[in-house]
């Protein structure tokens, strides 16, 4: 998804939630690996949005819960970190 699409998706989410959310880059959604149910989310702040997203993803992927949780997005879009 390109940056323009992400922005439009964020604006749409705010409208659907009656302004009850604030979409900022740097967060990820956590889902149950078996049921795909949403378990929660992690948000990070302090760097660029793609770097915050990277930190959130690495925290989950390197945790003991990594075998039972999938993340959305699954991989990072960080332009400053190459794996």
Secondary structure, DSSP 4 states (H G I P E B T S, - for coil): --HHHHHHHHHHHHHHTTT-----SSEEEEEETTT--EEEEEE--SS-HHHHHHHHHHHHHTSGGGGTEEEESSS---SS---
